């Protein structure tokens, strides 16, 4: 599990793309299955964009993404 706290003034789409690409391509992250990010600016529109990036760029196969208040949880198998 990786927990990232308080990301302000960051392009979350680019950040997530970078993180997931690194996770996908690095053997040392093979057991990682959960990423949580605290984003005070998060809304359903951003969640939708994140899902699109993950699907369009094949970053994850079997995953769930959910938001609880200002925390985004991304979990995969």
C-alpha positions, 0 to 999 in steps of 0.5 A, spaced: 500 500 500 502 507 498 498 512 501 500 519 498 497 525 503 495 532 501 497 533 493 496 540 492 497 544 485 498 538 481 496 535 475 493 528 478 492 525 471 499 526 469 501 524 476 497 517 476 500 516 469 507 516 472 506 512 478 502 507 475 507 506 469 512 505 474 509 500 478 507 496 472 514 496 469 518 495 476 519 488 479 520 491 486 512 493 486 509 487 483 506 486 490 503 493 491 495 493 490 493 499 493 494 506 492 490 512 496 491 519 494 488 525 498 486 530 494 482 536 497 480 538 490 477 531 487 470 530 484 467 525 480 469 529 474 476 527 476 475 520 477 472 519 471 478 522 467 482 518 471 478 512 469 479 514 462 486 514 462 487 507 466 483 504 460 485 508 454 493 507 456 492 500 459 495 502 465 491 497 469 487 491 468 482 489 474 481 495 478 477 499 482 477 506 484 473 509 489 472 516 492 471 517 500 470 524 501 477 527 499 481 520 498 481 516 492 483 509 493 485 505 487 486 498 488 488 492 483 489 485 482 
